[in-house]
Amino acid sequence: MNFRRWVVFVFLVHVLVVVIDKGGGLVLYLLTSNRPDQHGESNVIASLPFILMAIANLGLATSLVYFVRRRRFTAQHVFETTLTVALTWGVLVGLLAALVTLYVLPRLDPDWQFDPWLVWPFCAAVPLLLVGSYANSVQLATDQVRGYGAVHLVSSFTFLPAFFVCFFWLGGDVSSGHVPLGVAWGRLISTFIVVLVTLWMVRRVVKLRLGLHLGFLREGVRYGWKANITSTLTYLNHRIDLLVLAALFVPPVVAAVTASDLKWQQVAFYGMSVTWAELVWHFPDALRDLFFSKVASSSHAQARELTPVLARLGLAVSVLASIAIVLLIDPVMTMITIAAGKGASVWPTTWSPTVTRSLVVLIPGTVAYTVSKVLQADLAARDRLQVCVNAQVIVLVIMLALDFVWMPAHGAVGAAAASTIAYASSTLYTVWAYARDTDTSAWACLFFQRADVRYVREIARAVASKLRRSLT
């Protein structure tokens, strides 16, 4: 694997994915700019399929990359096994989630009544998401990096058209709740398309058939259960605040606005601040899976040379990006809102006061957490998964504890403060654990060094060269 060449390719693909995804997010914002409660509900619906998929994953996506790269099992064996698991275990998890949502939760609280047409699509997406994830991980494990990146592009490209088809087929009425319904059904349809494309691509390296190889399944679950806990906790740590906020926030009494609407408005405001704050993560996120695959096939000495470089580069990039984000959010969102004909006062009066304050509080935590993302990818690839689990537990415990203290009165801003403290605490632990495990100074993981200039220059030249070839 030519790591630097693929770093450039994967990063450019990820940038394109981010542009498409954030563009889709802006479309949803513009549809619901005058109904932030509908935007809040849509945020939660968009997150639920991926939370369920993370829970159902069993860590096999990580395991198959680890074992194929180390030549412990063949790509064919791991593909057959994971495909079988996805279609059996994934269906069971989706069915259980639907039954709990529709029949158990209403018995616990009468307010937790959900439309079955909203519930079934995000539950049905679970096995499809697993099939796509496992099949695409096989491409990564076998160095089909172009195909791996293409699947992420397809996933981003297909969602918005699928959403619009469902939204307008339902009637296109925001006030009637068609946006959350469109998100739920659009995700199901787009996921089905992604699965077809991924299976068509992966057929170049494996035969498309079911099978169950118990040796890999045992080893994969044994290795991957901690990875699954880590990935599940990671996604929960990034999204569970949206659910907790809707449950804990105590809205003030306001005439003509229901308490439920005010709660979902806070979810929308916090979701918008999270969307902007998480932009700083896209450098380490772009390289995470590729980096994991690289470290899994490298010696400890080789990994110890590369990991601190990527950690401090990721931190430096995120610091610069965070400054730009804080300065740009208000003018950019105001300009977009006006250009869409929604009025000059919608963003400054309805959204900006809460979103901007939440963003300023949240972004130091997301900046710090870029270091954790790089170091945890290295630790996971070297079978130090317990450290990753510990780091994610720290985030979840601290965040939820502070949520209960700050969310009821402070809403989105309280959620942002809880997340920042949790992310910073987890990062300190991760840096300490990595430094102890590898005999590397914490300084080397955090602070930009002169030698990094050459590394950045080489990557920049490769990016420019890639762009020139693409444009000619």
ABEGO torsion letter per residue (X at the ends): XBAAAAAAAAAAAAAAAAAAAAAAAAAAAAAAAABAAAAAAAAAAAAAAAAAAAAAAGGAAAAAAAAAAAGABBAAAAAAAAAAAAAAAAAAAAAAAAAAAAAAAAAABAABBBBAAAAAAAAAAAAAAAAAAAAAAAAAAAGBAAAAAAAAAAAAAAAAAAAAAAAAAAGGBAAAGAAAAAAAAAAAAAAAAAAAAAAAAAAAABBBBBBBBAAAAAAAAAAAAAAAAAAAAAAAAAAAAAAAAAAABBBBBBBGBBAAAAAAAAAAAAAAAAAAAAAAAAAAAAAAAAAAAAAAABBAAAAAAAAAAAAAAAAAAAAAAAAAAAAAAAAAAAAAAAAAGAEAAAAAAAAAAAAAAAAAAAAAAAAAAAAAAAAAAAAAAAGBAAAAAAAAAAAAAAAAAAAAAAAAAAEAAAAAAAAAAAAAAAAAAAAAAAAAAAGBBAAAAABBBAAAAAAAAAAAAAAAAAAAAAAX
